[in-house]
Amino acid sequence: MNELRFGILGCGNISKTHAVAVTNAKGAILSAVCDIVESKAGDLGAKYGVTFFSDCEAFFKEVDVVLVCLPSGMHAEYAVRAADQGKHVLTEKPLDITFASGIRMVEQCQSAGVTLGCISQHRFARDVQALKAAAESGELGKLIEGDAYIKWYRSQGYYDSAGWRGTYEMDGGGCLMNQGVHYIDMIQWIMGGVASVQARARTAMHSIEVEDQAMAIVEYNNGALGVIQGSTATYPGLSERLEVHGTMGSVVVEGDRAKIWTVKPTDQHEAFGPMVSLGQPRELTDDPTLKDWDELHRLQIENFAQSVLNSQAPFITGRQALEPLKVILAIYESVRRGGSKVTLDEIASGRDGA
Ligand SMILES: NC(=O)c1ccc[n+]([C@@H]2O[C@H](COP(=O)([O-])OP(=O)(O)OC[C@H]3O[C@@H](n4cnc5c(N)ncnc54)[C@H](O)[C@@H]3O)[C@@H](O)[C@H]2O)c1
């Protein structure tokens, strides 16, 4: 077999990106779509000339891989149902919204013998991959700080556009669980994992249950410290940033492009280093991974297809996607405890109340 039949479950906003991405990914073919609202499945199916369903059990029969594009709090339930039918699962982020659901997905997919992956498409951007490689190779020296800033803006209209948005039950949280998860995933991945967090959060301006402003101090497994700031209340929305500092240098990635990449020459003895400011990208060459909005999804979907076809683990496994989920749940638990320190081990041992 050199091609897998992919099906999209949930034909809302992000399904269009998946449809384009699958169509252009090697080893993948779009074969069916499904939505509980039949007209949404029908519209997407007609656009791509594929069969559409409103009943997911019938849909599962037509595919090898299920792309879960449902509201976040439904990911586990449908991933497990797909796995029970022997289908591989690539779910949208976050993996799910509780640790118990996330671990259930991982374990059920493992026991069903199917592959589980979770979308974190920005990890496929060229400069993000280069930063990860530099962090691992020691190019930046010993890592001492890792910060993620996700100061975005979402209107009240966005939250009102679907009943699940901004709810604890189905969104699981706000600017961190929904929007921030991408950059929380990347900073914890680059820094080698989070040990504990201390956080404050609040709902600053929207009429929603969940947070639209959050700030956390993070301690990484290697002792490095950092900051995570998430918001959907920062008008007009700033480009998201990762800032990684080691004893030998700093990298700042803004909007998936490296804006600062400064490593100390080994023979430098002066007391003060050069000051740098955010400016032009490090390289002015086009980054082919950022050529269009769907390209990062295409890269991840292609990686998933090739991994299944070659019986290898995908670049981002379901188990790895538990890590950003634990960080976010630990931040929420710290907020509930008035800002005191919460370890990720507490979340993993089920003390987050989930
Ligand atoms: N990776 C990214 O950049 C990115 C961007 C946007 C959204 N997402 C994620 O994608 C997921 C979906 O988000 P969205 O914005 O597309 O939501 P959406 O509300 O636009 O779409 C969800 C769709 O699921 C359908 N649905 C609900 N219950 C269903 C069921 N039981 N069976 C079949 N269909 C059902 C709805 O009718 C709707 O069409 C979320 O988890 C979100 O976090 C990821």
The ligand as an ORCA input file, in Angstrom:
! r2SCAN-3c Opt
* xyz 0 1
  N      -4.349     23.735     14.286
  C      -4.955     24.907     14.196
  O      -4.354     25.926     13.845
  C      -6.423     24.988     14.525
  C      -7.172     26.105     14.121
  C      -8.549     26.131     14.399
  C      -9.130     25.097     15.122
  N      -8.363     24.047     15.543
  C      -8.962     22.948     16.329
  O      -9.875     22.242     15.473
  C     -11.015     21.790     16.218
  C     -12.293     22.303     15.558
  O     -12.269     23.713     15.554
  P     -13.147     24.558     14.494
  O     -12.775     25.968     14.702
  O     -13.031     23.956     13.155
  O     -14.623     24.300     15.101
  P     -16.024     24.443     14.351
  O     -17.051     24.643     15.391
  O     -15.910     25.453     13.253
  O     -16.207     22.993     13.667
  C     -16.530     21.838     14.404
  C     -17.450     20.979     13.527
  O     -17.716     19.760     14.211
  C     -19.072     19.407     13.944
  N     -19.541     18.462     14.956
  C     -19.879     18.719     16.255
  N     -20.242     17.579     16.872
  C     -20.100     16.591     15.964
  C     -20.317     15.185     16.005
  N     -20.732     14.570     17.136
  N     -20.087     14.462     14.888
  C     -19.691     15.070     13.743
  N     -19.492     16.393     13.635
  C     -19.691     17.148     14.745
  C     -19.802     20.731     13.942
  O     -21.060     20.660     13.281
  C     -18.801     21.628     13.253
  O     -19.025     21.681     11.853
  C     -10.812     22.317     17.649
  O     -10.300     21.293     18.463
  C      -9.779     23.436     17.506
  O      -8.973     23.579     18.645
  C      -7.030     23.975     15.232
*
